[in-house]
Amino acid sequence: MNVLVIEDEKPAARRLSRMLEALALNVLAQLNSVEEAIDWFKNHEHPDLIFLDIQLSDGLSFEIFDAVEVSSAIIFTTAYDEYALQAFKLNSIDYLLKPIDDEELEAAVEKFKKQQPEKQDVKLNFDDIRQLLGVNPVEREYKKRFTVKIGQHIKMINIEDVCCIYSENKGTYARTTDKRDYLLDTTLETLEDELAPDVFFRVSRKYYININAIQDIISYTNSRLQLKLKAADDQEIIVSRERVKDFKLWLS
């Protein structure tokens, strides 16, 4: 079964694509904007199923279907609250709340496979959703702080005080601006949907870095980059070769 991911946050799009491929689905493409999606639909055979975020970098995803006629089935991937999700229920469209859970994703795909709904004019559904959600999109909420346990105490760490987050010995740690490391009760994969994408970037399987902590960027072997971070000068942080292009775009 062919599926398409339309999501403006590239780390979230990559994570969802990996999850879908693990379910033996063929991900045709990851699209990040309304403009890119419109161009893609005009030049490619449409997929069986679309995983669609509502707010993209250049507008609401509904604008795609004003420009091109698409009859693929849709599962929304959204950070909208439960009240707003009345729209999806009324239109009998499935949805997944971010961060997306593996079991919920599998259940949604299985539901689609069993129902195999007839292709329909999705624009009609969007008219009702627009009315319930309103014109203005809901602002996304990203993680503002971590809570960590230190002995019998709970400490709060503001996200702006974190220069990088890394995995080591099966644990996930936050390095703060005062050069302290704190063990977090989470994983790098979970954080992909929780960190503000304009502030944090996953440079490798091991590291997320804060753009405000970058002190120096150095050319490295095999077309990679080495980063020097404030408060993390003791760590070797390398941008993996396959992420260098996205990293440079993220910086711009």
Secondary structure, DSSP 8 states (H G I E B T S, - for coil): -EEEEE-S-HHHHHHHHHHHHHTT-EEEEEE-SHHHHHHHHHHS---SEEEE-SEETTEETHHHHHHS----EEEEEE---TTTTHHHHHTT-EEEESS--HHHHHHHHHHHHHH------HHHHHHHHHHHH-SS--------EEEEEETTEEEEEEGGGEEEEEEETTEEEEEETTS-EEEESS-HHHHTTTS-TTTEEE-SSSEEEEGGGEEEEEE-GGG-EEEEETT-TTS-EEE-GGGHHHHHHHH-
